[in-house]
């Protein structure tokens, strides 16, 4: 996830254009080998076992390696070995920018130093224990909205970005978040989370973007905007929010209830309280994620 935040840093400082960044992220994504693929290549897991772990990830907010250890497919030593073979996405993005002659190695070195300094990151940790660093990046990233995140919004956003990477792809960049009270929708699905930290969540995009999004999510080529595409968007939002409620129940004993996902019908969405708007730019189009806290946590 570091690459997405670093990409926004490059955009906001005028180092690269959005088109250049997306090209570099696509290149970096093709060079990053997934842990499951490495495990198959090493003979540690079968394809069926890898698929089972991927399915488990739709029910548990845990990394591939953690679940593979839990299910007895890999040992901790084997996971460590495979992780060493994965190049960090942060460095892959930088290398892709250098290879594309968008920046040179000296610029990359200076950018990394400045970025780490501005975000008070002395070193980048790519292990399973990196939640604190990711949360720190999320909190700093959303400072631009001049509205501090609540204790529940930070882990929610971390989970949401992780699920985009897991189920849609990591070749996206984040545009600057903002606060809004009105939003002119395209095609928008929403879902409420009810309980002690109630939220309204919205996922909006054009129909063309929705077709590409659903194709990635379902791993099936859709060519028209139909019920399968609509169901895929609803299912992704429900999956993300379901994992969030499970996490809070397991970690903080907080019980939440989900309402069924619905398609928003008003052309203009009006919010009772200020709501976060986060544009997420993929090569196939831009997603707009909105998070409305219905009361202070």
C-alpha positions in Angstrom: 0.0 0.0 0.0 3.0 2.3 0.3 3.2 2.7 -3.4 -0.3 4.3 -3.5 0.6 6.9 -0.9 4.0 7.6 -2.5 2.2 8.0 -5.9 -0.1 10.6 -4.5 3.0 12.4 -3.0 4.6 12.5 -6.5 1.4 13.8 -8.1 0.8 16.5 -5.5 4.4 17.7 -5.8 4.2 17.8 -9.6 7.0 15.2 -10.1 4.9 13.2 -12.6 1.5 13.5 -14.4 -1.4 11.2 -13.6 -0.9 9.4 -16.9 2.8 8.9 -16.2 2.1 7.6 -12.7 -0.6 5.1 -13.9 1.7 3.8 -16.6 4.4 3.3 -13.9 2.0 1.6 -11.5 0.8 -0.8 -14.2 4.4 -1.7 -15.0 5.2 -2.2 -11.3 2.0 -4.4 -10.9 3.1 -6.7 -13.6 6.6 -7.1 -12.0 5.3 -8.0 -8.6 4.8 -11.7 -8.1 2.1 -12.7 -5.7 2.9 -14.8 -2.7 0.6 -17.6 -3.9 2.4 -17.7 -7.2 5.8 -17.9 -5.5 4.5 -20.7 -3.2 3.3 -22.8 -6.2 6.6 -22.2 -8.0 8.6 -23.3 -4.9 6.4 -26.4 -4.6 5.1 -25.4 -1.2 1.5 -25.2 -2.2 -0.8 -26.5 -4.9 -3.0 -24.3 -7.1 -6.1 -25.6 -5.2 -4.6 -24.6 -1.9 -3.8 -21.1 -3.2 -7.3 -20.7 -4.4 -8.7 -21.8 -1.0 -6.6 -19.1 0.7 -7.9 -16.5 -1.7 -11.4 -17.5 -0.9 -10.7 -17.4 2.9 -9.5 -13.8 2.4 -13.1 -12.9 1.4 -14.1 -13.9 4.9 -11.1 -12.9 7.0 -9.1 -9.7 6.9 -5.7 -11.4 7.0 -2.7 -11.6 4.7 -2.2 -14.5 2.4 0.9 -15.8 4.4 -0.9 -15.6 7.7 -3.8 -17.7 6.4 -1.5 -20.2 4.7 0.3 -20.8 8.0 -3.1 -21.1 9.9 -4.3 -23.7 7.4 -1.0 -25.6 7.6 0.1 -25.1 4.0 3.1 -23.0 4.8 5.5 -22.7 7.8 6.6 -19.3 9.2 10.1 -20.0 7.8 8.6 -20.6 4.3 6.6 -17.5 4.4 9.6 -15.4 5.4 11.6 -17.0 2.5 8.9 -16.2 0.0 8.4 -12.6 1.2 12.1 -12.0 0.7 11.5 -12.9 -3.0 8.8 -10.2 -3.3 10.1 -6.7 -4.1 8.4 -4.0 -2.1 5.8 -2.1 -4.2 7.2 1.2 -3.1 10.6 0.4 -4.7 9.0 -1.2 -7.7 7.0 2.0 -8.4 10.2 4.0 -8.1 12.1 1.7 -10.4 9.3 1.8 -13.0 9.5 5.6 -13.0 13.2 5.4 -13.6 12.9 2.8 -16.3 10.3 5.0 -18.0 12.7 8.0 -18.0 10.2 10.0 -15.9 12.8 10.5 -13.1 16.4 9.4 -12.6 17.9 7.5 -9.7 19.2 10.6 -8.0 15.7 12.2 -8.1 14.3 8.9 -6.8 16.7 8.9 -3.9 16.0 12.5 -3.0 12.2 11.9 -3.2 12.4 8.9 -0.9 14.4 10.8 1.6 12.0 13.8 1.6 8.9 11.7 1.6 10.1 9.7 4.6 11.1 12.8 6.4 7.8 14.6 5.8 5.9 11.6 7.0 8.2 10.8 9.9 8.9 7.4 8.6 12.5 6.4 9.5 12.2 3.1 7.7 9.6 1.2 5.7 8.3 -2.0 7.2 6.7 -4.5 4.8 5.9 -7.2 7.4 2.5 -8.2 8.8 3.1 -5.8 11.7 3.1 -2.7 9.6 -0.4 -1.5 10.6 0.9 1.3 12.7 2.9 2.8 9.8 0.0 2.4 7.4 -2.4 4.0 9.9 0.1 6.9 10.3 0.1 7.4 6.6 -3.7 7.4 6.4 -4.0 9.9 9.2 -1.5 12.3 7.6 -3.1 11.8 4.2 -6.5 12.8 5.4 -5.3 15.9 7.3 -5.9 17.8 4.1 -9.6 17.5 4.8 -9.0 19.5 8.1 -11.2 17.0 9.9 -9.4 14.4 12.1 -10.3 10.7 11.5 -12.0 8.9 14.2 -10.6 5.8 15.9 -12.8 3.6 13.7 -12.3 5.5 10.4 -8.6 4.8 10.3 -8.8 1.0 10.4 -11.9 1.1 8.1 -9.9 3.0 5.4 -6.9 0.7 5.9 -9.1 -2.3 5.3 -10.9 -0.7 2.3 -7.5 0.1 0.6 -6.2 -3.4 1.3 -9.3 -4.9 -0.2 -8.9 -2.9 -3.4 -5.4 -4.2 -3.6 -6.5 -7.8 -2.9 -9.6 -8.1 -5.1 -9.3 -5.3 -7.8 -5.5 -4.6 -8.2 -2.8 -2.4 -6.8 -2.4 -0.3 -10.0 -4.3 2.7 -8.6 -3.3 6.0 -7.2 -5.1 8.1 -4.6 -6.4 11.6 -5.4 -6.6 14.1 -2.6 -9.5 13.5 -0.2 -12.1 16.2 0.6 -15.2 16.8 2.6 -18.5 17.2 0.9 -22.2 17.7 1.9 -23.5 17.2 -1.7 -22.4 14.7 -4.3 -23.7 14.3 -7.9 -23.7 10.5 -8.4 -22.9 8.4 -11.4 -23.8 4.8 -10.6 -23.7 4.5 -6.8 -24.2 1.6 -4.4 -24.4 2.2 -0.7 -24.6 0.3 2.6 -25.2 1.3 6.2 -23.3 0.1 9.2 -25.5 0.3 12.3 -24.2 0.2 15.9 -22.0 2.1 18.2 -19.9 3.4 15.3 -22.5 3.9 12.6 -21.4 4.7 9.1 -22.9 5.2 5.7 -20.6 3.9 2.9 -20.9 4.8 -0.8 -19.1 3.5 -3.9 -19.7 5.5 -7.1 -18.4 5.3 -10.6 -19.4 5.6 -14.3 -21.1 2.6 -15.9 -18.0 2.0 -18.1 -15.8 2.0 -15.0 -18.2 -0.3 -13.3 -17.9 -2.9 -16.1 -14.1 -2.9 -15.8 -14.3 -3.0 -12.0 -16.7 -5.9 -12.0 -14.6 -7.8 -14.5 -11.6 -7.6 -12.2 -13.5 -8.4 -9.1 -15.3 -11.5 -10.6 -12.3 -12.4 -12.7 -14.7 -12.6 -15.7 -14.9 -10.4 -18.7 -18.1 -8.3 -18.7 -18.9 -6.2 -21.8 -22.1 -4.5 -20.8 -23.6 -2.8 -17.8 -26.0 -5.5 -16.5 -27.2 -7.2 -13.3 -23.9 -9.1 -12.9 -22.0 -5.9 -12.9 -24.3 -4.3 -10.4 -24.2 -7.4 -8.2 -20.4 -7.3 -8.3 -20.2 -3.7 -7.0 -22.7 -4.5 -4.2 -20.8 -7.7 -3.3 -17.5 -5.9 -3.0 -19.0 -3.2 -0.7 -20.7 -5.8 1.4 -17.5 -7.9 1.6 -15.5 -5.0 2.8 -18.0 -3.8 5.3 -18.6 -7.4 6.5 -14.9 -7.9 7.2 -14.9 -4.6 9.1 -17.7 -5.7 11.4 -16.0 -9.0 12.0 -12.7 -7.3 12.8 -14.4 -5.0 15.4 -16.2 -7.9 16.9 -13.1 -10.0 17.2 -10.7 -7.3 18.3 -12.8 -4.8 20.3 -16.0 -6.8 21.1 -18.0 -4.2 19.1 -21.1 -5.6 17.5 -22.4 -4.0 14.3 -25.2 -4.7 11.9 -25.1 -4.3 8.1 -28.1 -3.3 6.0 -28.4 -4.8 2.5 -26.5 -2.8 -0.2 -28.8 -0.6 -2.3 -28.5 1.4 -5.5 -28.8 5.1 -4.8 -31.6 6.7 -6.9 -31.3 10.5 -6.3 -29.2 12.3 -8.8 -27.7 14.4 -6.0 -26.7 12.8 -2.8 -27.2 15.1 0.2 -25.4 14.3 3.5 -26.5 15.3 7.0 -22.9 15.6 8.2 -19.7 16.4 6.4 -18.6 13.3 4.5 -15.2 12.1 3.2 -14.9 11.8 -0.6 -11.9 9.8 -1.8 -11.2 9.5 -5.5 -9.3 6.4 -6.5 -7.8 6.5 -10.0 -7.3 3.2 -11.8 -6.2 2.9 -15.5 -9.8 1.8 -16.4 -11.4 4.8 -14.6 -12.0 6.6 -11.3 -13.8 5.2 -8.3 -15.3 7.6 -5.8 -15.6 6.3 -2.3 -17.7 8.3 0.3 -17.7 7.7 4.0 -20.3 9.4 6.2 -20.1 9.1 9.9 -23.6 9.5 11.2 -22.4 10.5 14.7 -19.1 11.1 16.5 -17.4 7.9 17.6 
